[in-house]
Amino acid sequence: MRKEYTGSAIEDTKTESKTEQQTQETQTNEQLSLNEINNFINEWCSYQSNSNIQGYLNCYSREFTGVKRTNSGKEYIYDYSKWAEDRSKMYQSAEDLSLSSSDLFIKAFSEKDGLTIIEFEQYYISRKYSDRGTKIMKLKKDKSGEIKIYFEELLNSQKLGD
């Protein structure tokens, strides 16, 4: 015996798409767990240490804003494109780079925009230059459920070695 269907396949698809979209939007406004963040930051460090520029840049949202400070005290605010350009040059010239983090914790969560704000110590060690500093990041899952960096700033930097 055949069961008759009186609904519309198009309506069912629209309903399913709306439900999926609502679920994805809900995911983007939830605070990230410390475990999720630790895994993400370890991956982010690994991309840099292994000179995987594309993997590294894929960690960033296209809506990203970053603050760069130079040793001379200058400060630059970059959007995603300028950040990608600057970091690509920097990582291409880095020799024997090792990047790591420690003391990571969740500093705050913004319910308004769904950003989980984290702080950690970053260790940047290469043949030519090494430092450590306190880094702030704002993270959020995008619509596909991937964690992305929306903001980044190295608050201070202490040269290591010589």
N, C-alpha and C positions, 0 to 999 in steps of 0.2 A: 504494500500500500504506500503510495506516494504522499508525502506531506506537502500541502500547498503553502506557498510563501506569498504573503500579501504585501510585504514591505518592498522598498526600493533598494537595490544594491548601491546606488549612488548615495542615498540618504544614510545607509549604514556606514559607508566609507567616510562621509562627512562627519558623522557622529564619532567614529573611531579616531579620525584625524584630530578632531577637537579635543577628545579625551587624551590622546597622546600628547598634544600640544600643551594642555593644561598640566599634565604630569611633568613634562619637561620644564615648564615654567616654574612649577612648584619646586623641582629639584634645584633650580638655580638660586632660590631664595632660602635654602637651608644652610645652617652653619656646617662647615666641614668638620669632620672628626680629626683628632690629633693623628690617628693612624693614617688616614687618607693624606693628610698634609705631609707627614714624615715620608711616606712613599713618594709623593710628588717631588719634594725637595731633594730627596736622594737621587731621583731620576734626573732632575734639573742639573744637579751637580755632576752626575755621570756624563750627561751630554757635553758639558763644558770640558770635563777632564779628558774625554775621548774625542775632542774636536768635532763633534757632531753638531755643526752650526744649525742645520735645518731642524733637528730634534729640539735643540735649545730654543730656537725662535718659535717653534710650534707650541711652546709652553705659554706663550704670550697672547693675550686677546688683541684683536685689531683696534680695540678701544683703549689700549694701554697708554699710560703716562708714566714716565720715569724721570728721576732726578739724578743727574750725574755731577759729581764734584771732582775737580782736578786737584793735583798736589799743590798747585799755585793758589788754590782757594776759589777758583771760578766755579760757578754753578750753572748748569744747563738743564732745561726742562724739555724732554723729548717726547714726541708721539711715537707710535709703533714704527713707522717708516724710518725716522731718524735714529731711533734706538737700534733697529735691525742693522742699519748701515754702520753705525758706530761700533756695535758689538762684533759684527762680522770682521771688520778691520782689526779690532783688538785681538780677537781669538785666532785669527789667521797668523798673527805675528807672535803669539805666545808660544814659548818653547817649554816642553815638559810640564804642562799645566796640570795642577791638581787642585780641585775645588772641593771643599767640604763644609759642613755646617755642624753646629752644636748648640745646646741650650735653647732649642726651639720651643716656643710656647704660643698659645693663642692669646693675643692681647685684647681683642674685642671682636664683636660681631655687630654689623649694621643690619638691622631688620629692614630698614628702608630700601637699601639697594642689594641686600643679600651677600655682602662682602665679609669674608672672614679675614681679620687683620692679624698677621703673625709677626713675630720678632725672633731673630736668631743671630748667632755669631757666625759670620762667614769667614772662611780661611781661603785665601787666594795665594797659591804658591806656584811660581814658575821660575825658570832659570834666570830671567832678567829682573823680576819684581815679585815681592811677596808682602802681603799685608793681611790683617784681620780687622773686622769691624762689625758693628751692629747694623743689621739690615732689617728693614720693615717691608713687608709685602701685603698687598690686598689680593685675595684669591676668591674665585667663584667658579662654580661649574657653568659651562656654557649650555646652550640648548641641546647639545648632543651628549651632555653628561660628563664632559672632560673638564678637569680643573684647568683654569687659565689664570695668568697673572694680569691684574688690571692696573696695579701700581707697584713701583719698586723704588726704594731709596736706601742708600748706604748712609747711615747717620753720622758715622765717624770711621776713621781709618787709622790704624797703627801699623807702621812699617815693621816687618819682621826681618831679622837677620842684621846684616852689616849696619 
